[in-house]
Amino acid sequence: MHIHEYLQLVYHNEQQLAKAFSKVARLHQNEPEIYYMCLMLAMWSIEHARDVQPFKKKYTWPESSTTSTEWLNPTISDDPQNGELNLLHDLHGLWLQTKEIEICWSVLLQAAKTIRDEELETACTSMAKETKRQSDWLISRVKKAAPQILVVTD
């Protein structure tokens, strides 16, 4: 069974997403909606990482190989210049990270159904819904910000 590898991957990805949301909140704290939503969405990812822990323990096998948890990790800019353009880039990067996690939850959900682990199935369904909400909020902010940032000149 290789469920452990995907549980480890989603665990790592959720931790990285929480850090990225927190960083974006800090970098763009002059925009209250971005600041507070990113902090809230970071908490969701922290909770997801915590909630996946029991399943990681349950599905650890002695012969499990350790797979790389490296993945697409778009950078969040530290440069205060081009603030609005950096915001758009940061939102775009966060959105990509949520999509990576969404596919992890889908894979794990299918595995949970196959092995008839109702507890894992429920957890995957719940966390996938929250990850989709993260993704939906990000894409709505990108759509709202892009015309203003990319087309309107200073």
N, C-alpha and C positions, 0 to 999 in steps of 0.2 A: 504494500500500500504506500502511496506517495502523498497522501493527504497532508502529512506533516510539512512537506516542502511548501505547499501552497498556504498553509496556515502561517508558516514562518514568513513567507513573502508578504502576505497581507498584513501581518503584524508589523513588519519592518516598514512597509509602505504607509500604513496609518501613522506610525510614529513620525516618519519623515513629513507627511502631510501636516500633522499637527505643528511641527516646528516651522514649516513653511507658512502656514496660516498665521502663526504668532509673529513671525518676522514681517510679513506683509502688514499686519495690524500695526506693529511698531513703526515701520517705515512710512506708513500713510495715516498716522494718527490724526493728522489735520483734517481728515475726511471722516466724520463720525460714523457714517453708515458702514464704511469699509472697516474701520477700527473695531467697532462692536460686533459686527457680523463675523469678521475673521476670528475674533477671540472666541465667539460662541462655536463656530465651526471647528476651530482647533480643539475645543473641549470634546466635541463629538468624536473626533479621531482619537483623542486620548482614551476616551471610554471604549471605543472599538478595540484598540490595542489591548486594553485591560480585559475586555470581555472575551477575547480570543485565547487568552492564556490557558484557561482550563482545557480547551480543545487541543492546544499544542501539547499539553501533558498527556491527555488521553490518547492521542495518536502518535506519540513518539515510539519509534521502534528501534531496537538496538542496531539493526542493520541499516537504518535510515542514513542516507548520504546527506551531507550538508551541501545544499545548493546555494549558489550565489544569490544574495538578495539585492544585487546591483540592478538598477532599473532606470528607466528614463526619469531623470531628476532635473527638470528645468531650473536654471538658476534664478534666484531672486536677487535683484540688483541692490547694491549698497550705495549706489551713486545718487546723491540728492539732486543732481542736475537732471533736467528732463523729467521732472516729477510726474507729470501726467502720462508721458509716454512710458515711463517705467511702471506706473500703475497698470497700464494696459498690458504690458509685457508680464507683469507679476500675476495678474488675473488669468492671463492665458496659460502661464505655467502651472498655476494651481488647478485650472480646469483639466489640463493634461494629466496631472497626478490623480485627480478624482476618477478619470476614465480608466486609468490603469487599475485602480482599486475596484471599480465597478466590475471589470472583467474577472478579477480575482474572486469576488463574491459570487459571480455567476458560475465559475468553475467549481467552487466549493459547494454551492447549492446543489449542483448536479451530482456531485460525489455524495453529499449527504442523502439525497433521495435514493441513490443507488444502494447505499449501505443501510438505508432505513434508520438513519440517526435523526429522529425528530427534533431533538434539542439543537443539534448543529443546523438543521434545516431552518428552524425558527430563528436562530441567531443570524444566519446568513441573510434571510429574508429581511429581517428588521434592519440590520446594518447596511444592507444594499439600498434600502429605501432612504436611509439618512444620507448615504453617499450620493445617491441620485439627487437629493435635495441640495447638497453642497454643490454639485455640478450644475444644477439648474440655476441656482442663485448666481454662480460665477458667470455662466453664459449670458444671463440677463444683464449683468453689470457690464460685461464686455460689449454687448450689443448697444447698451445705453451710452457707454463711454467712447466707443470707437469713432463715431462720426465727429464728435466734438474734438477729440484729440488728434485724429488723423487729417481732418479736412479744414477745420477752422484754424486760420493762421493767427499768430500772436500779434 
